[in-house]
Amino acid sequence: MSKQIKTKKITLSQKSGKFSVIFHKTRGIKKNSGILTLRRLLTNEKARLLHTIKTKNPDSIYALAKLLGRDFKAVRQDIRLLEQFGVIELISAYKKGREHLKPIVDVSQLNILINL
């Protein structure tokens, strides 16, 4: 049985000397939101965050922040952005009567197409 690959597609198009970015099937992101939004997504800190989620499988955002040695609020902001792009999904789980949001990496590939 082969593992299914889930892909997210982002297209960059050059028009009038500047890039416009089109995010396909994303929540809360404007269709032509510009390259700055894409740059917010493609940072080393977000790559480290995604790697940690995939390899360490933390039970909550708080546990993820502890693993990364980062402030909870900063990690939560990064998670929100990645969730808007559809890269991460948050699964609600209960432990000792409290809700925890478990981050799951929701894609296997992120394709970026640049049209010049």
C-alpha positions as CSV (number, residue, x, y, z in Angstrom):
1,M,0.0,0.0,0.0
2,S,1.5,3.3,-1.0
3,K,1.3,6.5,1.0
4,Q,-0.9,9.2,-0.6
5,I,0.9,12.5,-1.3
6,K,-1.2,15.6,-0.5
7,T,0.0,18.7,-2.4
8,K,-0.5,22.4,-1.9
9,K,0.0,24.7,-5.0
10,I,1.2,28.3,-4.9
11,T,1.6,30.2,-8.2
12,L,3.8,33.4,-8.6
13,S,3.1,35.5,-11.7
14,Q,5.1,38.4,-12.8
15,K,2.9,41.3,-14.0
16,S,4.0,45.0,-14.5
17,G,7.3,44.4,-12.8
18,K,6.0,42.8,-9.6
19,F,4.9,39.4,-8.5
20,S,1.4,38.5,-7.6
21,V,0.8,35.3,-5.6
22,I,-2.2,33.0,-6.0
23,F,-2.8,30.5,-3.3
24,H,-4.9,27.7,-4.4
25,K,-7.6,26.4,-2.0
26,T,-6.5,28.4,1.1
27,R,-8.6,29.7,3.9
28,G,-8.5,33.4,4.9
29,I,-5.9,34.3,2.3
30,K,-6.8,36.8,-0.5
31,K,-6.3,35.4,-4.0
32,N,-3.7,38.0,-5.0
33,S,-2.1,38.8,-1.7
34,G,1.4,39.5,-2.9
35,I,4.8,38.0,-2.4
36,L,5.2,39.4,1.2
37,T,2.6,36.9,2.3
38,L,4.5,34.1,0.6
39,R,7.7,35.3,2.3
40,R,6.0,35.0,5.7
41,L,5.3,31.4,5.0
42,L,8.8,30.4,3.7
43,T,11.0,31.1,6.7
44,N,13.6,28.8,8.4
45,E,11.6,29.1,11.7
46,K,8.5,27.7,10.0
47,A,10.5,24.9,8.3
48,R,11.9,24.0,11.8
49,L,8.4,24.1,13.2
50,L,7.0,21.8,10.4
51,H,10.0,19.4,10.9
52,T,9.4,19.2,14.6
53,I,5.7,18.5,14.2
54,K,6.5,15.7,11.7
55,T,9.3,14.1,13.6
56,K,8.3,14.7,17.3
57,N,4.5,14.5,17.0
58,P,3.8,16.9,19.9
59,D,0.4,16.6,21.7
60,S,-0.3,20.3,21.8
61,I,0.9,23.7,20.6
62,Y,2.3,24.3,24.1
63,A,4.3,21.0,23.9
64,L,5.5,22.1,20.4
65,A,6.7,25.5,21.8
66,K,8.6,23.7,24.6
67,L,10.3,21.4,22.0
68,L,11.3,24.4,19.9
69,G,12.4,26.5,22.9
70,R,10.2,29.3,21.7
71,D,7.5,31.5,23.3
72,F,4.0,30.0,23.1
73,K,2.4,33.1,21.6
74,A,5.0,33.3,18.7
75,V,4.5,29.6,18.0
76,R,0.7,30.0,18.0
77,Q,1.0,32.9,15.4
78,D,3.1,30.7,13.2
79,I,0.6,27.9,13.5
80,R,-2.2,30.2,12.6
81,L,-0.5,31.3,9.4
82,L,0.4,27.7,8.4
83,E,-3.2,26.7,9.2
84,Q,-4.5,29.5,6.9
85,F,-2.4,28.1,4.1
86,G,-3.7,24.6,4.7
87,V,-0.3,23.2,5.6
88,I,-1.2,22.4,9.2
89,E,-4.4,21.1,10.7
90,L,-5.3,21.4,14.3
91,I,-7.0,18.4,15.9
92,S,-9.0,18.9,19.1
93,A,-8.2,16.5,21.9
94,Y,-9.1,16.4,25.6
95,K,-6.8,15.5,28.4
96,K,-7.8,15.8,32.0
97,G,-10.9,17.8,31.0
98,R,-9.0,20.4,29.1
99,E,-9.0,20.9,25.3
100,H,-5.6,20.7,23.5
101,L,-5.0,21.5,19.9
102,K,-2.7,19.0,18.4
103,P,-0.9,20.3,15.3
104,I,-0.7,17.8,12.3
105,V,1.2,18.5,9.1
106,D,-1.6,18.3,6.5
107,V,0.5,18.2,3.2
108,S,3.4,16.2,1.9
109,Q,4.5,18.6,-0.8
110,L,4.4,22.4,-1.3
111,N,4.7,23.3,-5.0
112,I,5.6,26.8,-6.0
113,L,5.3,27.7,-9.6
114,I,6.8,30.9,-10.9
115,N,5.4,32.3,-14.2
116,L,7.6,34.9,-15.8
